[in-house]
Amino acid sequence: MDKVMRLASESGVVLFSKSSCCQCYTVRILFQDLGVTPTVNEIDQDPEGREMERALMRLGCNTLVPMIFIGGKLLGSTNEVMSLHLSGGLIPLLRPYQALY
């Protein structure tokens, strides 16, 4: 749990992912299109990946990946990100982390 929370708070936008997950890729591309480069933690490539999966489950995550944290707080998975984006609530959350063009 400590590693997940530490990684989740090291960057403004953090994505816990698996390298073969198409929904993870979709969320990553959405963030990039919105001017945000998330820190991506591929849990299937991490030696402590199993422990990280258990920690995400203890946080109440129904789906393990993608799991998104913004500002160190758990936002949720693809459904929460897309719902927030469609309702206009995602961009204000991401604004502090958007690259300046």
C-alpha positions in Angstrom: 0.0 0.0 0.0 2.8 2.4 0.8 4.4 2.0 -2.6 1.1 2.7 -4.4 0.4 5.8 -2.3 3.9 7.1 -2.7 3.8 6.6 -6.5 0.3 8.2 -6.6 1.5 11.3 -4.9 4.9 11.7 -6.7 3.3 13.3 -9.8 0.1 15.3 -10.5 -1.5 12.7 -12.7 -0.6 9.1 -12.1 -1.9 6.1 -14.1 -1.5 2.5 -12.8 -1.6 0.4 -15.9 -0.8 -3.0 -17.5 1.2 -3.0 -20.7 -1.4 -5.0 -22.6 -4.5 -3.1 -21.4 -6.3 -1.2 -24.2 -8.4 0.9 -21.8 -5.2 2.0 -20.2 -3.9 3.1 -23.6 -7.2 5.0 -24.3 -7.0 6.9 -21.0 -3.3 7.7 -21.6 -4.1 9.1 -25.1 -7.0 11.1 -23.7 -4.8 12.8 -21.2 -2.1 13.5 -23.8 -4.8 15.0 -26.1 -5.8 17.2 -23.1 -2.1 18.4 -22.7 -1.2 16.2 -19.7 1.5 13.6 -19.7 0.6 11.2 -16.9 3.2 9.2 -14.9 2.5 5.6 -15.9 3.2 2.7 -13.6 3.0 -0.6 -15.5 2.2 -2.9 -12.7 2.8 -6.0 -14.8 6.4 -4.8 -15.4 7.1 -4.1 -11.7 8.6 -6.8 -9.5 6.2 -5.7 -6.8 3.2 -5.7 -9.1 1.2 -8.3 -7.2 1.5 -6.3 -4.0 0.5 -3.2 -5.9 -2.6 -5.0 -7.2 -3.6 -6.0 -3.7 -3.1 -2.4 -2.5 -5.3 -1.0 -5.2 -8.0 -3.6 -4.3 -7.8 -2.4 -0.6 -8.4 1.1 -1.8 -11.7 -0.1 -3.1 -10.8 -0.4 -6.8 -13.2 -2.7 -8.6 -11.1 -2.8 -11.7 -7.4 -2.9 -11.2 -6.4 -1.0 -14.3 -6.4 1.6 -15.4 -6.5 3.3 -12.0 -6.0 7.1 -12.1 -4.9 9.4 -9.3 -5.0 13.2 -9.8 -3.3 15.4 -7.2 -2.6 12.3 -5.1 -6.3 11.4 -4.8 -7.9 8.4 -6.3 -10.2 9.4 -9.2 -11.1 5.9 -10.4 -10.9 3.9 -13.6 -12.0 4.4 -17.2 -15.7 4.9 -16.4 -15.0 7.7 -13.9 -12.6 9.4 -16.2 -14.9 9.3 -19.2 -18.0 10.3 -17.2 -16.1 13.2 -15.7 -14.8 14.3 -19.1 -18.2 14.1 -20.8 -19.8 16.2 -17.9 -17.0 18.8 -18.2 -15.4 18.1 -14.9 -12.1 16.5 -16.0 -10.4 19.5 -17.6 -10.6 21.7 -14.5 -9.0 18.9 -12.5 -6.2 18.5 -15.0 -5.6 22.2 -15.6 -2.8 22.5 -13.0 -1.0 19.7 -14.8 -1.4 20.7 -18.4 1.7 21.6 -20.4 1.9 25.2 -21.5 1.8 25.6 -25.2 
